[in-house]
Amino acid sequence: MARAPNAASVALIDNQKVLLIQRAQAPYFGLWTLPGGRLEPGETPEQCATREIKEELGLSVFRLHKLLRLEVGPGGKFVLQTFATEAFEGSIVASDEITAYRWVRPEAMGRLPTTPHLGEVIERAIRLFDRS
């Protein structure tokens, strides 16, 4: 039986770019990834994703689309449910959990040190909203 998610992250997509954050804390200190974090007691993955985006970036997100469920961290400690959306509002105000943030085209990610599976998640997110 598959383990339930205990973490969530969101690919925020804008004009074929994705918002990446550089982590200021373990796990994955210094690596580029999607914003997100651990579920709190009683929280669904969607609720966690919405809360984490608000806490880390000051943005409100809507209409989350499920992407991949991944086992990440040492020994697969975290079961991460990933989401994607183009529906968000607000101005970015980065928390102290983030060293930096940037909007990146997927083809430019090769130069960045990233968390495992990030390329696959972003590829699916971009494809979900591709209008070409």
Secondary structure, DSSP 8 states (H G I E B T S, - for coil): -----SEEEEEEEETTEEEEEEESSSSSTT-EE-SEEE--TT--HHHHHHHHHHHHH--EE-S-EEEEEEEESGGG-EEEEEEEES-EES-----TTEEEEEEE-GGGGGGS-B-TTHHHHHHHHHHHT---
